Each structure stands twice: as structure tokens, then as C-alpha cells.
Amino acid sequence: GLVGSEMCIRDSFSTRDDDVIIMAGYRIGPFEVESALITHQAVSECAVIAAPDEVRGEVIEAFVILMPSYLESEELTEELQKWVKTKFAAHAFPRQIHYVNELPKTKSGKIQRFLLRKKIERQLKKEIINQILLFKRETALQEVSIDGHQHIHLIPIIRDIILNLSSDYNIKWMRT
């Protein structure tokens, strides 16, 4: 097949390299998953991206715009997951479905998956920060009051992790 810097074509599999989802060793193109999802009567538009996963490396997450007569529900999520398992592949279904009102697009109408990936990345960073802050009761974190303001004093290694992860958030950290 043809191999280029941004396009990879092998055995009728075609997608941008940065859009390819590698889940548990399987190469999955987002367009194939989207093609299965869009055939469901509840789906108006959709986009699929890779999200990090500790066990599989990456998993599929979908962003779905529903048809006006449908409402998001756990039952619909399970139905869409089964739909993809049946219409495309049993291993290549979205592990999580985000229901949205719109998808980020270029002026020409192409979906900007990189913005969806950034959104998931920000959510994961925020979850990590929240998990680290839960350790507050342990000796690694200590609340300190300076000039009437509450601060959290961290041991250096945890402080460095949080500083690296918290750049997108309005969190003030006291350096020691």
C-alpha cells in the first residue's frame, strides 16, 4: 500500500495516522466506527477518538449528536454500543459515549478530532488533580494558612506532578 507522512493505506484501511486508534494491538479507524454509528436511527452526527486506557493502551470514545426525537440515556448508550458490535466489530465499540449538541468543525465542515482529544485530555488531567487532592489527609499534603488564605503544602515530587498537570486550571500553588 501507499504510506505517507499523514496518510496510511493498507488492505482497504484508510485514515490519518494521528486518528488511528490502537486498542489492545488492534488498529481501528475512526471512520469505520463512525460509519456503523451513523446508521443507527438515533444518531444525527458522530465522531470517534482514542482515549488512554491503562489496560488496552487506548479505547474508543464517541461524541454523538442525537436526532431531535431522542434523549440520552444509559439504555441508548448500551444500544449504540451493541449496534457497533453488530455492525462493525465486537471489540471496536465505544467504551464511552458523550452526547453533545455540536461537533467542532473546520470552515469546510471537517470534524476537528484533535479538539475532542484535547477535551478528553483536560478531563483526565482534572480527574488526576482531584485524585491527588484526595490524598490531602495523608502526610504528603498539608494545608497551611498564610495571610488568611488557605494553601496546600506538598512534598516536592507530588508538587511537581500537580504543577505539570494543573496548567489549565486556576489553581494557586505555594512553592517551597
Secondary structure, DSSP 8 states (H G I E B T S, - for coil): --B-SSEEEETTEEEEGGG-EEETTEEE-HHHHHHHHHTSTTEEEEEEEEEEETTTEEEEEEEEEE-TT----HHHHHHHHHHHHHHT-TT-S-SEEEE-S---B-TTS-B-HHHHHHHHHHHHHHHHHHHHHGGGGSTTEEEEEETTEEEEEE-HHHHHHHHHH-TTS-------
